[in-house]
Amino acid sequence: MSNLLRQIYYVAWGDMMFMRHNFLNILIMSIMSPILYLIAFGFGLRTGTTDIGVSYVSFVIPGIVALSSLNSSFSSTSTRMNVQRLYYRSFDEMMMCPLSLHAIVWGKCMLGLVRGLIACFILYALGLGLGAARIGGMELELTPMFVVCTVLSCIVFSFLGMAAALLAKSHQSMATFNSLIILPMTFLCGTFFSVSALHPVFQTVLYCLPLTYSSELIRSAALPDFLEFDWLCLVGLILWGVAFYAIDYWLLKTRKV
Amino acid sequence: MGDIIVIEDLVKTFDGKTAVDRLNLRIREGELFGFLGPNGAGKTTTVRCVATLTNFDSGTITVDGYDLVKNPREAKERMGVIQQQVSLDKDLTIRENMISHAMYHMMGRAERDEKIRELSDFFGLEEYLDRPVDSLSGGWKKRAAIVCAMLHNPKVLFLDEPTSGLDINARRLLWDVVRRLHAGGTTIVLTTHYIEEAEALCDRVGIIDHGRIIALDTPQRLCESVGSVAVEYMEDARTRYRYFGTREEANAFAAGINTGVDVTIRRTNLEDVFVELTGKSVGGQK
């Protein structure tokens, strides 16, 4: 186990150096779009109370946190790996070394995890402060389960980013993946509205996408006084994570990259 | 010295097209072996199979006695690979690239710092260590890539087209580096389509075409196999080549060629061997 952890650290080290060199740039890129969503949807678009009894701004902030975990974790893992694999070819160097494939999958997802967590927690802190100022009190909470669920969400979307980068044949195919999969998820998966308000057919479709589980889960963890913790979504998100991990491992194992 | 790399009946296909076709090859410990062939002959694919970057369809590969499929970790520990395209991470400095490589091979901090210092000194890279990769010229990047590949003391070093795209000075510098590594006892497998490179450096040369080894010997013996003296002359607006075992035979043949035709008598080189065996020039044209 300690050997695996050491290997994960070694794999992640180069990416952490990359992050250190570009910290400000990465930070701004990570939080720019979530903050725009927060301003536009949370403060600009709608006021009033939702059907679960909380203000819309308190409802939407956990959704935007889930969205940030997707955007930041997915894009940082996939972009860096795509560049390393297709342009620098430095990913090949790692594959030629005596590293465990488990360590490579976990190690290469660490950048996405760290970036995702930075973005999510900055956004949540802003959301807590601004939301409290707006509604004159605190509805959202920073619970341990909120932290666990946010970490899980960042890991799951990092694994997805790795799978996308390993399958990509070019930069163009990454852009296509973003347009066809990531962008629709951003707006449809319960980030800005409650999935339960939709027709059952649409609900079924949306529960086929991982961000729906993440949104529902993080929202239930952030609003413990208004919602029961969503254990089913937790299991669902873990299963998505296992599936993406298995795809990453299989792609590396069979050298289909 | 025994065989450090043994490849038996290696087959690799891409979408039904055979890139490596039942290739058999044994490379001896300590030798500088050259893989010579036109573009698309299967050189790089073979190296990628040995380097574990590509799975192969059938056959076996052992490195220093370790089967690549059954004991990939042990085999990888014994190899260093420098790819055709410099594969350093351009977002990091040269030193950070080296540290990364050392970490991938589980080297401790003291050992890796010492090794980086030693190899940087050997290759004259000290002043470039903290520079970004892209601030270096092609030749220096190749040197840095070689240092990365050498950090874990591999027994075998694969150099895939190491001088491709380099200017003449950088190429000669790299040849010196290869000679120094070889003199230090490292087994080197060099793939190239530069004939003069193979002739200048290699103890033995394997000529590969259509994924198969079609000739394997020392450069000198390969030349002797087609005739060690070449006669080059013009006929019907095309350059013709004939090969002879001795200079006397070549002189006698040249004397019979029409006067007024330019005739050159010279030593046979590997390019002649290659064209004789494959019917192609090294660049791949018929």
Interface residues (C-beta under 8 A of the other chain):
Chain A: R6 Q7 Y10 V11 W13 G14 M17 F18 H21 N22 V83 Q84 Y88 R89 S90 D92 E93 M94 M95 M96 C97 P98 L99 T254 R255
Chain B: A51 T52 L53 T54 N55 P72 R73 E74 K76 E77 M79 V81 Q83 Q85 V86 S87 L88 D89 K90 D91 L92 E96 N97 I99 S100 H101 M103 Y104 H105 M106 C148
